Amino acid sequence: MIRFNTGDLYRIFRDFYTLTNIRIVLIDNEFQELLSYPEEHFSFCSRIRKNSKIDASCMKSDKDACMKCRKSRELVLYQCHMGLMEAVVPICDKNGVIAYIMFAQILSSENQEGVKEQLRAQCQKEQFLAGAYEEQSPGIEKEMEEIPV
């Protein structure tokens, strides 16, 4: 079990987020979130993760990235299954990887409009939540604009 000073680490995470607007997460070796800032996903991801199929894909995407990071013991940059950029960095001791830091839910500045189109298409395909995409579109569009670039 990894031990850390929760208060100090929380302040570091909060300060990092204040500077970058990028969510940061500490993940243990069982791929469970131990600490994050902000605690909740960005509103777009929170909304789409209410769909159990999308949530399962999100969790698999994160776990796969951590497993790749464990194997390489190096930074792993990747696109989640929805097309957002994320990064995982291993925290190692002399015995190997003991935890991970994840930087999550970022739009690439190089192709942000293309990724937004991909996000729209995926949302329409899944018709997540109780209603159809068209009914939820104004909220989804606003939430997409809040994803950091």
HELIX and SHEET records of a PDB file:
HELIX    1   1 THR A    6  THR A   20  1                                  15    
HELIX    2   2 SER A   43  ILE A   48  1                                   6    
HELIX    3   3 SER A   52  SER A   72  1                                  21    
HELIX    4   4 GLN A  112  GLU A  126  1                                  15    
HELIX    5   5 TYR A  133  GLU A  145  1                                  13    
SHEET    1   A 5 GLU A  33  TYR A  37  0                                        
SHEET    2   A 5 ARG A  23  ASP A  28 -1                                        
SHEET    3   A 5 GLY A  96  ILE A 106 -1                                        
SHEET    4   A 5 MET A  85  ASP A  93 -1                                        
SHEET    5   A 5 VAL A  76  GLN A  79 -1                                        
END                                                                             
